């Protein structure tokens, strides 16, 4: 805990990741089922569904949900269920472009695609990094200057002060 904002635990981050994986890749799973058939028509439909699923996951699901204004800003559906959020170090709210940079460019392309050239060791390190980092940050959080914090105050803590994300960033010494 830094200031009055509690950092997300590794387990809460892992739980949100698993939930988000279900919501984000569900269309691709359906597409793979179609593509695995013997029918050329269904295989073509399956490929289209897989491509649409990739667009859904990286260009709609994460950026749109994480860029929502108000109290759900910085939360994908998985993060919302688990009760955590992504905040930017400068206190600005997450927006479509920043969420796209974090999820698609850094996590998807840098760690996912480029990391696969190195036997996926970079993505494994990225996901495990919060276990030994004192501020529970993954490598992608360091690259895009974000922290993952509890969305709700811990039990027994006073309610959050007015000021939103800027106030949270100030409380943990980021601005």
Buried (B, 14 or more C-beta within 10 A) or exposed (E): EBEBBBBBBBEBBBBBBEBBEEBBBBBBEBBBEBBEEEEEEBBEBBBEBBEBBBEBBBBEBBBBBBBBEEEBBBBBBBBBBBBBBBBBBEBBBBBBEBBBBBBBBBBBEBBBEEBEEEEEEBBEBBBBBBEEBEBBBBBBBBBBBBBBBBBEEEEEEEEBEEEBBBBBBBBBEBB
